Amino acid sequence: MITKVIWETLSVALLLYGLYLVYVFLWFSAFKIIDMDIQTAKLLSGTFIGIILIISSYRWFKKKKEELRLLKEAEEN
C-alpha cells in the first residue's frame, strides 16, 4: 500500500514539474517569438496550464472514485 502512495505522489510531482516546464516554454516562446507583452504571455500560458491541470485533476479524481468503488464492492463480497 505504501508503494502505491509513493507512486501516486511521484506521479503528481512529475505532472506539476512538467506543467511548470510547459508554462515556462509557452510564455518564453510567446514573449520572444511572437513578441507579445510578458504579462500577457504569462497570463495566456497560465490559463492554458490551468486548463490542463483542471482536466488532469478531474480525470485523476474520477479514476480514484472508480477504484474506491471497486474496492468497496470487493470488501462487501
PDB file of N, CA, C and O in Angstrom, chain B, residues numbered from 101:
ATOM      1  N   MET B 101       0.820  -1.194   0.000  1.00  0.00           N
ATOM      2  CA  MET B 101       0.000   0.000   0.000  1.00  0.00           C
ATOM      3  C   MET B 101       0.867   1.263   0.000  1.00  0.00           C
ATOM      4  O   MET B 101       0.554   2.242  -0.677  1.00  0.00           O
ATOM      5  N   ILE B 102       1.957   1.226   0.766  1.00  0.00           N
ATOM      6  CA  ILE B 102       2.832   2.397   0.844  1.00  0.00           C
ATOM      7  C   ILE B 102       3.485   2.687  -0.506  1.00  0.00           C
ATOM      8  O   ILE B 102       3.719   3.845  -0.852  1.00  0.00           O
ATOM      9  N   THR B 103       3.777   1.631  -1.267  1.00  0.00           N
ATOM     10  CA  THR B 103       4.375   1.853  -2.586  1.00  0.00           C
ATOM     11  C   THR B 103       3.395   2.540  -3.518  1.00  0.00           C
ATOM     12  O   THR B 103       3.791   3.346  -4.360  1.00  0.00           O
ATOM     13  N   LYS B 104       2.112   2.222  -3.368  1.00  0.00           N
ATOM     14  CA  LYS B 104       1.103   2.874  -4.198  1.00  0.00           C
ATOM     15  C   LYS B 104       0.999   4.362  -3.866  1.00  0.00           C
ATOM     16  O   LYS B 104       0.847   5.196  -4.758  1.00  0.00           O
ATOM     17  N   VAL B 105       1.083   4.686  -2.574  1.00  0.00           N
ATOM     18  CA  VAL B 105       1.040   6.092  -2.152  1.00  0.00           C
ATOM     19  C   VAL B 105       2.261   6.833  -2.675  1.00  0.00           C
ATOM     20  O   VAL B 105       2.147   7.955  -3.168  1.00  0.00           O
ATOM     21  N   ILE B 106       3.425   6.212  -2.568  1.00  0.00           N
ATOM     22  CA  ILE B 106       4.651   6.835  -3.071  1.00  0.00           C
ATOM     23  C   ILE B 106       4.566   7.022  -4.584  1.00  0.00           C
ATOM     24  O   ILE B 106       4.971   8.061  -5.105  1.00  0.00           O
ATOM     25  N   TRP B 107       4.044   6.024  -5.288  1.00  0.00           N
ATOM     26  CA  TRP B 107       3.905   6.121  -6.743  1.00  0.00           C
ATOM     27  C   TRP B 107       2.958   7.257  -7.130  1.00  0.00           C
ATOM     28  O   TRP B 107       3.244   8.013  -8.059  1.00  0.00           O
ATOM     29  N   GLU B 108       1.832   7.379  -6.421  1.00  0.00           N
ATOM     30  CA  GLU B 108       0.878   8.465  -6.712  1.00  0.00           C
ATOM     31  C   GLU B 108       1.519   9.824  -6.439  1.00  0.00           C
ATOM     32  O   GLU B 108       1.335  10.767  -7.208  1.00  0.00           O
ATOM     33  N   THR B 109       2.270   9.922  -5.347  1.00  0.00           N
ATOM     34  CA  THR B 109       2.944  11.176  -5.022  1.00  0.00           C
ATOM     35  C   THR B 109       3.960  11.542  -6.094  1.00  0.00           C
ATOM     36  O   THR B 109       4.052  12.698  -6.505  1.00  0.00           O
ATOM     37  N   LEU B 110       4.720  10.550  -6.542  1.00  0.00           N
ATOM     38  CA  LEU B 110       5.713  10.796  -7.588  1.00  0.00           C
ATOM     39  C   LEU B 110       5.046  11.229  -8.888  1.00  0.00           C
ATOM     40  O   LEU B 110       5.534  12.133  -9.566  1.00  0.00           O
ATOM     41  N   SER B 111       3.935  10.591  -9.237  1.00  0.00           N
ATOM     42  CA  SER B 111       3.269  10.954 -10.489  1.00  0.00           C
ATOM     43  C   SER B 111       2.687  12.365 -10.424  1.00  0.00           C
ATOM     44  O   SER B 111       2.717  13.086 -11.421  1.00  0.00           O
ATOM     45  N   VAL B 112       2.162  12.768  -9.273  1.00  0.00           N
ATOM     46  CA  VAL B 112       1.650  14.134  -9.123  1.00  0.00           C
ATOM     47  C   VAL B 112       2.800  15.140  -9.197  1.00  0.00           C
ATOM     48  O   VAL B 112       2.671  16.190  -9.826  1.00  0.00           O
ATOM     49  N   ALA B 113       3.911  14.818  -8.559  1.00  0.00           N
ATOM     50  CA  ALA B 113       5.082  15.713  -8.601  1.00  0.00           C
ATOM     51  C   ALA B 113       5.598  15.861 -10.030  1.00  0.00           C
ATOM     52  O   ALA B 113       5.945  16.963 -10.456  1.00  0.00           O
ATOM     53  N   LEU B 114       5.649  14.763 -10.763  1.00  0.00           N
ATOM     54  CA  LEU B 114       6.103  14.830 -12.158  1.00  0.00           C
ATOM     55  C   LEU B 114       5.127  15.622 -13.023  1.00  0.00           C
ATOM     56  O   LEU B 114       5.549  16.358 -13.916  1.00  0.00           O
ATOM     57  N   LEU B 115       3.837  15.478 -12.770  1.00  0.00           N
ATOM     58  CA  LEU B 115       2.841  16.256 -13.507  1.00  0.00           C
ATOM     59  C   LEU B 115       3.039  17.743 -13.263  1.00  0.00           C
ATOM     60  O   LEU B 115       3.046  18.533 -14.207  1.00  0.00           O
ATOM     61  N   LEU B 116       3.199  18.127 -12.007  1.00  0.00           N
ATOM     62  CA  LEU B 116       3.381  19.545 -11.685  1.00  0.00           C
ATOM     63  C   LEU B 116       4.687  20.103 -12.255  1.00  0.00           C
ATOM     64  O   LEU B 116       4.717  21.227 -12.755  1.00  0.00           O
ATOM     65  N   TYR B 117       5.757  19.324 -12.179  1.00  0.00           N
ATOM     66  CA  TYR B 117       7.028  19.767 -12.741  1.00  0.00           C
ATOM     67  C   TYR B 117       6.922  19.910 -14.258  1.00  0.00           C
ATOM     68  O   TYR B 117       7.419  20.880 -14.832  1.00  0.00           O
ATOM     69  N   GLY B 118       6.282  18.953 -14.895  1.00  0.00           N
ATOM     70  CA  GLY B 118       6.088  19.019 -16.344  1.00  0.00           C
ATOM     71  C   GLY B 118       5.240  20.216 -16.743  1.00  0.00           C
ATOM     72  O   GLY B 118       5.525  20.884 -17.736  1.00  0.00           O
ATOM     73  N   LEU B 119       4.197  20.483 -15.966  1.00  0.00           N
ATOM     74  CA  LEU B 119       3.357  21.649 -16.255  1.00  0.00           C
ATOM     75  C   LEU B 119       4.148  22.942 -16.094  1.00  0.00           C
ATOM     76  O   LEU B 119       3.964  23.884 -16.866  1.00  0.00           O
ATOM     77  N   TYR B 120       5.022  22.991 -15.100  1.00  0.00           N
ATOM     78  CA  TYR B 120       5.853  24.180 -14.930  1.00  0.00           C
ATOM     79  C   TYR B 120       6.775  24.376 -16.133  1.00  0.00           C
ATOM     80  O   TYR B 120       6.932  25.494 -16.622  1.00  0.00           O
ATOM     81  N   LEU B 121       7.379  23.298 -16.603  1.00  0.00           N
ATOM     82  CA  LEU B 121       8.258  23.404 -17.766  1.00  0.00           C
ATOM     83  C   LEU B 121       7.498  23.864 -19.003  1.00  0.00           C
ATOM     84  O   LEU B 121       7.996  24.691 -19.767  1.00  0.00           O
ATOM     85  N   VAL B 122       6.300  23.334 -19.203  1.00  0.00           N
ATOM     86  CA  VAL B 122       5.470  23.752 -20.343  1.00  0.00           C
ATOM     87  C   VAL B 122       5.088  25.220 -20.192  1.00  0.00           C
ATOM     88  O   VAL B 122       5.106  25.969 -21.169  1.00  0.00           O
ATOM     89  N   TYR B 123       4.740  25.639 -18.971  1.00  0.00           N
ATOM     90  CA  TYR B 123       4.392  27.033 -18.716  1.00  0.00           C
ATOM     91  C   TYR B 123       5.537  27.964 -19.093  1.00  0.00           C
ATOM     92  O   TYR B 123       5.336  28.954 -19.796  1.00  0.00           O
ATOM     93  N   VAL B 124       6.736  27.641 -18.622  1.00  0.00           N
ATOM     94  CA  VAL B 124       7.897  28.481 -18.924  1.00  0.00           C
ATOM     95  C   VAL B 124       8.173  28.497 -20.433  1.00  0.00           C
ATOM     96  O   VAL B 124       8.456  29.550 -21.003  1.00  0.00           O
ATOM     97  N   PHE B 125       8.088  27.338 -21.067  1.00  0.00           N
ATOM     98  CA  PHE B 125       8.317  27.277 -22.507  1.00  0.00           C
ATOM     99  C   PHE B 125       7.296  28.125 -23.260  1.00  0.00           C
ATOM    100  O   PHE B 125       7.657  28.860 -24.179  1.00  0.00           O
ATOM    101  N   LEU B 126       6.019  28.027 -22.873  1.00  0.00           N
ATOM    102  CA  LEU B 126       4.978  28.781 -23.577  1.00  0.00           C
ATOM    103  C   LEU B 126       5.141  30.289 -23.406  1.00  0.00           C
ATOM    104  O   LEU B 126       5.078  31.037 -24.382  1.00  0.00           O
ATOM    105  N   TRP B 127       5.351  30.739 -22.156  1.00  0.00           N
ATOM    106  CA  TRP B 127       5.426  32.184 -22.010  1.00  0.00           C
ATOM    107  C   TRP B 127       6.708  32.743 -22.594  1.00  0.00           C
ATOM    108  O   TRP B 127       6.706  33.864 -23.103  1.00  0.00           O
ATOM    109  N   PHE B 128       7.808  31.996 -22.535  1.00  0.00           N
ATOM    110  CA  PHE B 128       9.042  32.485 -23.135  1.00  0.00           C
ATOM    111  C   PHE B 128       8.905  32.527 -24.655  1.00  0.00           C
ATOM    112  O   PHE B 128       9.354  33.477 -25.295  1.00  0.00           O
ATOM    113  N   SER B 129       8.281  31.492 -25.234  1.00  0.00           N
ATOM    114  CA  SER B 129       8.087  31.467 -26.686  1.00  0.00           C
ATOM    115  C   SER B 129       7.174  32.595 -27.137  1.00  0.00           C
ATOM    116  O   SER B 129       7.447  33.265 -28.133  1.00  0.00           O
ATOM    117  N   ALA B 130       6.077  32.804 -26.392  1.00  0.00           N
ATOM    118  CA  ALA B 130       5.160  33.878 -26.764  1.00  0.00           C
ATOM    119  C   ALA B 130       5.835  35.237 -26.604  1.00  0.00           C
ATOM    120  O   ALA B 130       5.609  36.141 -27.408  1.00  0.00           O
ATOM    121  N   PHE B 131       6.651  35.383 -25.584  1.00  0.00           N
ATOM    122  CA  PHE B 131       7.318  36.654 -25.335  1.00  0.00           C
ATOM    123  C   PHE B 131       8.390  36.948 -26.382  1.00  0.00           C
ATOM    124  O   PHE B 131       8.468  38.065 -26.894  1.00  0.00           O
ATOM    125  N   LYS B 132       9.213  35.954 -26.702  1.00  0.00           N
ATOM    126  CA  LYS B 132      10.336  36.187 -27.610  1.00  0.00           C
ATOM    127  C   LYS B 132       9.961  36.011 -29.090  1.00  0.00           C
ATOM    128  O   LYS B 132      10.316  36.848 -29.920  1.00  0.00           O
ATOM    129  N   ILE B 133       9.259  34.947 -29.415  1.00  0.00           N
ATOM    130  CA  ILE B 133       8.990  34.643 -30.821  1.00  0.00           C
ATOM    131  C   ILE B 133       7.837  35.477 -31.371  1.00  0.00           C
ATOM    132  O   ILE B 133       7.950  36.060 -32.449  1.00  0.00           O
ATOM    133  N   ILE B 134       6.731  35.535 -30.634  1.00  0.00           N
ATOM    134  CA  ILE B 134       5.557  36.272 -31.112  1.00  0.00           C
ATOM    135  C   ILE B 134       5.672  37.761 -30.767  1.00  0.00           C
ATOM    136  O   ILE B 134       4.894  38.577 -31.263  1.00  0.00           O
ATOM    137  N   ASP B 135       6.634  38.108 -29.924  1.00  0.00           N
ATOM    138  CA  ASP B 135       6.863  39.486 -29.487  1.00  0.00           C
ATOM    139  C   ASP B 135       5.643  40.044 -28.761  1.00  0.00           C
ATOM    140  O   ASP B 135       5.174  41.146 -29.044  1.00  0.00           O
ATOM    141  N   MET B 136       5.147  39.248 -27.819  1.00  0.00           N
ATOM    142  CA  MET B 136       3.996  39.617 -27.010  1.00  0.00           C
ATOM    143  C   MET B 136       4.482  40.235 -25.699  1.00  0.00           C
ATOM    144  O   MET B 136       5.594  39.950 -25.255  1.00  0.00           O
ATOM    145  N   ASP B 137       3.666  41.068 -25.087  1.00  0.00           N
ATOM    146  CA  ASP B 137       3.983  41.618 -23.771  1.00  0.00           C
ATOM    147  C   ASP B 137       4.174  40.467 -22.776  1.00  0.00           C
ATOM    148  O   ASP B 137       3.452  39.471 -22.833  1.00  0.00           O
ATOM    149  N   ILE B 138       5.139  40.602 -21.872  1.00  0.00           N
ATOM    150  CA  ILE B 138       5.481  39.495 -20.979  1.00  0.00           C
ATOM    151  C   ILE B 138       4.326  39.142 -20.036  1.00  0.00           C
ATOM    152  O   ILE B 138       4.102  37.965 -19.756  1.00  0.00           O
ATOM    153  N   GLN B 139       3.597  40.140 -19.545  1.00  0.00           N
ATOM    154  CA  GLN B 139       2.473  39.842 -18.650  1.00  0.00           C
ATOM    155  C   GLN B 139       1.348  39.125 -19.388  1.00  0.00           C
ATOM    156  O   GLN B 139       0.734  38.213 -18.835  1.00  0.00           O
ATOM    157  N   THR B 140       1.075  39.517 -20.605  1.00  0.00           N
ATOM    158  CA  THR B 140       0.053  38.843 -21.410  1.00  0.00           C
ATOM    159  C   THR B 140       0.477  37.425 -21.738  1.00  0.00           C
ATOM    160  O   THR B 140      -0.344  36.508 -21.706  1.00  0.00           O
ATOM    161  N   ALA B 141       1.744  37.238 -22.051  1.00  0.00           N
ATOM    162  CA  ALA B 141       2.251  35.907 -22.360  1.00  0.00           C
ATOM    163  C   ALA B 141       2.148  34.997 -21.142  1.00  0.00           C
ATOM    164  O   ALA B 141       1.764  33.834 -21.269  1.00  0.00           O
ATOM    165  N   LYS B 142       2.486  35.513 -19.965  1.00  0.00           N
ATOM    166  CA  LYS B 142       2.369  34.718 -18.738  1.00  0.00           C
ATOM    167  C   LYS B 142       0.910  34.405 -18.419  1.00  0.00           C
ATOM    168  O   LYS B 142       0.589  33.304 -17.972  1.00  0.00           O
ATOM    169  N   LEU B 143       0.039  35.366 -18.647  1.00  0.00           N
ATOM    170  CA  LEU B 143      -1.387  35.146 -18.384  1.00  0.00           C
ATOM    171  C   LEU B 143      -1.955  34.069 -19.298  1.00  0.00           C
ATOM    172  O   LEU B 143      -2.672  33.178 -18.840  1.00  0.00           O
ATOM    173  N   LEU B 144      -1.642  34.145 -20.576  1.00  0.00           N
ATOM    174  CA  LEU B 144      -2.130  33.127 -21.518  1.00  0.00           C
ATOM    175  C   LEU B 144      -1.540  31.752 -21.216  1.00  0.00           C
ATOM    176  O   LEU B 144      -2.248  30.746 -21.271  1.00  0.00           O
ATOM    177  N   SER B 145      -0.269  31.706 -20.903  1.00  0.00           N
ATOM    178  CA  SER B 145       0.375  30.433 -20.566  1.00  0.00           C
ATOM    179  C   SER B 145      -0.212  29.854 -19.287  1.00  0.00           C
ATOM    180  O   SER B 145      -0.473  28.654 -19.206  1.00  0.00           O
ATOM    181  N   GLY B 146      -0.416  30.697 -18.299  1.00  0.00           N
ATOM    182  CA  GLY B 146      -1.014  30.241 -17.043  1.00  0.00           C
ATOM    183  C   GLY B 146      -2.425  29.744 -17.223  1.00  0.00           C
ATOM    184  O   GLY B 146      -2.824  28.772 -16.581  1.00  0.00           O
ATOM    185  N   THR B 147      -3.191  30.388 -18.082  1.00  0.00           N
ATOM    186  CA  THR B 147      -4.549  29.936 -18.365  1.00  0.00           C
ATOM    187  C   THR B 147      -4.532  28.571 -19.032  1.00  0.00           C
ATOM    188  O   THR B 147      -5.310  27.688 -18.672  1.00  0.00           O
ATOM    189  N   PHE B 148      -3.655  28.402 -19.992  1.00  0.00           N
ATOM    190  CA  PHE B 148      -3.542  27.120 -20.685  1.00  0.00           C
ATOM    191  C   PHE B 148      -3.128  26.010 -19.719  1.00  0.00           C
ATOM    192  O   PHE B 148      -3.696  24.918 -19.748  1.00  0.00           O
ATOM    193  N   ILE B 149      -2.160  26.281 -18.880  1.00  0.00           N
ATOM    194  CA  ILE B 149      -1.691  25.293 -17.905  1.00  0.00           C
ATOM    195  C   ILE B 149      -2.783  25.015 -16.874  1.00  0.00           C
ATOM    196  O   ILE B 149      -2.943  23.873 -16.443  1.00  0.00           O
ATOM    197  N   GLY B 150      -3.525  26.027 -16.476  1.00  0.00           N
ATOM    198  CA  GLY B 150      -4.635  25.830 -15.539  1.00  0.00           C
ATOM    199  C   GLY B 150      -5.696  24.904 -16.098  1.00  0.00           C
ATOM    200  O   GLY B 150      -6.235  24.060 -15.383  1.00  0.00           O
ATOM    201  N   ILE B 151      -5.992  25.064 -17.374  1.00  0.00           N
ATOM    202  CA  ILE B 151      -6.970  24.181 -18.019  1.00  0.00           C
ATOM    203  C   ILE B 151      -6.465  22.739 -18.030  1.00  0.00           C
ATOM    204  O   ILE B 151      -7.216  21.809 -17.738  1.00  0.00           O
ATOM    205  N   ILE B 152      -5.200  22.565 -18.367  1.00  0.00           N
ATOM    206  CA  ILE B 152      -4.613  21.213 -18.362  1.00  0.00           C
ATOM    207  C   ILE B 152      -4.663  20.620 -16.960  1.00  0.00           C
ATOM    208  O   ILE B 152      -4.985  19.443 -16.798  1.00  0.00           O
ATOM    209  N   LEU B 153      -4.347  21.422 -15.946  1.00  0.00           N
ATOM    210  CA  LEU B 153      -4.357  20.942 -14.564  1.00  0.00           C
ATOM    211  C   LEU B 153      -5.761  20.558 -14.112  1.00  0.00           C
ATOM    212  O   LEU B 153      -5.934  19.551 -13.424  1.00  0.00           O
ATOM    213  N   ILE B 154      -6.751  21.334 -14.485  1.00  0.00           N
ATOM    214  CA  ILE B 154      -8.137  21.022 -14.116  1.00  0.00           C
ATOM    215  C   ILE B 154      -8.589  19.727 -14.775  1.00  0.00           C
ATOM    216  O   ILE B 154      -9.207  18.883 -14.127  1.00  0.00           O
ATOM    217  N   ILE B 155      -8.285  19.569 -16.051  1.00  0.00           N
ATOM    218  CA  ILE B 155      -8.670  18.333 -16.760  1.00  0.00           C
ATOM    219  C   ILE B 155      -7.952  17.127 -16.164  1.00  0.00           C
ATOM    220  O   ILE B 155      -8.570  16.083 -15.956  1.00  0.00           O
ATOM    221  N   SER B 156      -6.670  17.255 -15.890  1.00  0.00           N
ATOM    222  CA  SER B 156      -5.905  16.149 -15.304  1.00  0.00           C
ATOM    223  C   SER B 156      -6.443  15.788 -13.917  1.00  0.00           C
ATOM    224  O   SER B 156      -6.576  14.611 -13.584  1.00  0.00           O
ATOM    225  N   SER B 157      -6.749  16.803 -13.119  1.00  0.00           N
ATOM    226  CA  SER B 157      -7.287  16.545 -11.780  1.00  0.00           C
ATOM    227  C   SER B 157      -8.632  15.849 -11.854  1.00  0.00           C
ATOM    228  O   SER B 157      -8.894  14.920 -11.091  1.00  0.00           O
ATOM    229  N   TYR B 158      -9.481  16.287 -12.760  1.00  0.00           N
ATOM    230  CA  TYR B 158     -10.796  15.661 -12.921  1.00  0.00           C
ATOM    231  C   TYR B 158     -10.647  14.185 -13.292  1.00  0.00           C
ATOM    232  O   TYR B 158     -11.310  13.321 -12.719  1.00  0.00           O
ATOM    233  N   ARG B 159      -9.778  13.912 -14.246  1.00  0.00           N
ATOM    234  CA  ARG B 159      -9.560  12.516 -14.647  1.00  0.00           C
ATOM    235  C   ARG B 159      -8.996  11.692 -13.507  1.00  0.00           C
ATOM    236  O   ARG B 159      -9.390  10.540 -13.327  1.00  0.00           O
ATOM    237  N   TRP B 160      -8.076  12.262 -12.730  1.00  0.00           N
ATOM    238  CA  TRP B 160      -7.466  11.541 -11.619  1.00  0.00           C
ATOM    239  C   TRP B 160      -8.505  11.230 -10.542  1.00  0.00           C
ATOM    240  O   TRP B 160      -8.572  10.107 -10.042  1.00  0.00           O
ATOM    241  N   PHE B 161      -9.328  12.250 -10.181  1.00  0.00           N
ATOM    242  CA  PHE B 161     -10.357  12.026  -9.170  1.00  0.00           C
ATOM    243  C   PHE B 161     -11.402  11.026  -9.656  1.00  0.00           C
ATOM    244  O   PHE B 161     -11.902  10.216  -8.874  1.00  0.00           O
ATOM    245  N   LYS B 162     -11.728  11.081 -10.931  1.00  0.00           N
ATOM    246  CA  LYS B 162     -12.678  10.124 -11.494  1.00  0.00           C
ATOM    247  C   LYS B 162     -12.124   8.704 -11.402  1.00  0.00           C
ATOM    248  O   LYS B 162     -12.858   7.777 -11.059  1.00  0.00           O
ATOM    249  N   LYS B 163     -10.841   8.525 -11.704  1.00  0.00           N
ATOM    250  CA  LYS B 163     -10.193   7.214 -11.621  1.00  0.00           C
ATOM    251  C   LYS B 163     -10.156   6.729 -10.180  1.00  0.00           C
ATOM    252  O   LYS B 163     -10.419   5.556  -9.916  1.00  0.00           O
ATOM    253  N   LYS B 164      -9.832   7.616  -9.245  1.00  0.00           N
ATOM    254  CA  LYS B 164      -9.764   7.240  -7.832  1.00  0.00           C
ATOM    255  C   LYS B 164     -11.148   6.879  -7.298  1.00  0.00           C
ATOM    256  O   LYS B 164     -11.274   5.956  -6.494  1.00  0.00           O
ATOM    257  N   LYS B 165     -12.173   7.583  -7.727  1.00  0.00           N
ATOM    258  CA  LYS B 165     -13.530   7.264  -7.296  1.00  0.00           C
ATOM    259  C   LYS B 165     -13.916   5.865  -7.765  1.00  0.00           C
ATOM    260  O   LYS B 165     -14.525   5.102  -7.016  1.00  0.00           O
ATOM    261  N   GLU B 166     -13.564   5.531  -8.995  1.00  0.00           N
ATOM    262  CA  GLU B 166     -13.856   4.201  -9.530  1.00  0.00           C
ATOM    263  C   GLU B 166     -13.076   3.131  -8.771  1.00  0.00           C
ATOM    264  O   GLU B 166     -13.620   2.069  -8.468  1.00  0.00           O
ATOM    265  N   GLU B 167     -11.803   3.399  -8.459  1.00  0.00           N
ATOM    266  CA  GLU B 167     -11.004   2.439  -7.688  1.00  0.00           C
ATOM    267  C   GLU B 167     -11.597   2.210  -6.303  1.00  0.00           C
ATOM    268  O   GLU B 167     -11.645   1.076  -5.827  1.00  0.00           O
ATOM    269  N   LEU B 168     -12.051   3.291  -5.651  1.00  0.00           N
ATOM    270  CA  LEU B 168     -12.665   3.146  -4.334  1.00  0.00           C
ATOM    271  C   LEU B 168     -13.974   2.372  -4.404  1.00  0.00           C
ATOM    272  O   LEU B 168     -14.280   1.584  -3.509  1.00  0.00           O
ATOM    273  N   ARG B 169     -14.741   2.591  -5.456  1.00  0.00           N
ATOM    274  CA  ARG B 169     -15.991   1.863  -5.632  1.00  0.00           C
ATOM    275  C   ARG B 169     -15.719   0.373  -5.812  1.00  0.00           C
ATOM    276  O   ARG B 169     -16.405  -0.461  -5.220  1.00  0.00           O
ATOM    277  N   LEU B 170     -14.729   0.039  -6.619  1.00  0.00           N
ATOM    278  CA  LEU B 170     -14.386  -1.374  -6.826  1.00  0.00           C
ATOM    279  C   LEU B 170     -13.837  -2.003  -5.549  1.00  0.00           C
ATOM    280  O   LEU B 170     -14.112  -3.169  -5.265  1.00  0.00           O
ATOM    281  N   LEU B 171     -13.066  -1.242  -4.781  1.00  0.00           N
ATOM    282  CA  LEU B 171     -12.537  -1.748  -3.523  1.00  0.00           C
ATOM    283  C   LEU B 171     -13.653  -2.002  -2.516  1.00  0.00           C
ATOM    284  O   LEU B 171     -13.633  -2.995  -1.790  1.00  0.00           O
ATOM    285  N   LYS B 172     -14.619  -1.101  -2.480  1.00  0.00           N
ATOM    286  CA  LYS B 172     -15.766  -1.265  -1.586  1.00  0.00           C
ATOM    287  C   LYS B 172     -16.602  -2.469  -1.979  1.00  0.00           C
ATOM    288  O   LYS B 172     -17.060  -3.212  -1.111  1.00  0.00           O
ATOM    289  N   GLU B 173     -16.809  -2.676  -3.283  1.00  0.00           N
ATOM    290  CA  GLU B 173     -17.552  -3.847  -3.759  1.00  0.00           C
ATOM    291  C   GLU B 173     -16.823  -5.135  -3.429  1.00  0.00           C
ATOM    292  O   GLU B 173     -17.445  -6.138  -3.081  1.00  0.00           O
ATOM    293  N   ALA B 174     -15.504  -5.107  -3.538  1.00  0.00           N
ATOM    294  CA  ALA B 174     -14.711  -6.301  -3.229  1.00  0.00           C
ATOM    295  C   ALA B 174     -14.763  -6.642  -1.736  1.00  0.00           C
ATOM    296  O   ALA B 174     -14.770  -7.814  -1.360  1.00  0.00           O
ATOM    297  N   GLU B 175     -14.800  -5.606  -0.890  1.00  0.00           N
ATOM    298  CA  GLU B 175     -14.883  -5.846   0.545  1.00  0.00           C
ATOM    299  C   GLU B 175     -16.249  -6.378   0.949  1.00  0.00           C
ATOM    300  O   GLU B 175     -16.353  -7.165   1.890  1.00  0.00           O
ATOM    301  N   GLU B 176     -17.296  -5.959   0.251  1.00  0.00           N
ATOM    302  CA  GLU B 176     -18.645  -6.437   0.565  1.00  0.00           C
ATOM    303  C   GLU B 176     -18.825  -7.899   0.169  1.00  0.00           C
ATOM    304  O   GLU B 176     -19.619  -8.606   0.791  1.00  0.00           O
ATOM    305  N   ASN B 177     -18.114  -8.363  -0.840  1.00  0.00           N
ATOM    306  CA  ASN B 177     -18.244  -9.752  -1.285  1.00  0.00           C
ATOM    307  C   ASN B 177     -17.403 -10.635  -0.498  1.00  0.00           C
ATOM    308  O   ASN B 177     -17.386 -11.843  -0.734  1.00  0.00           O
TER     309      ASN B 177
END
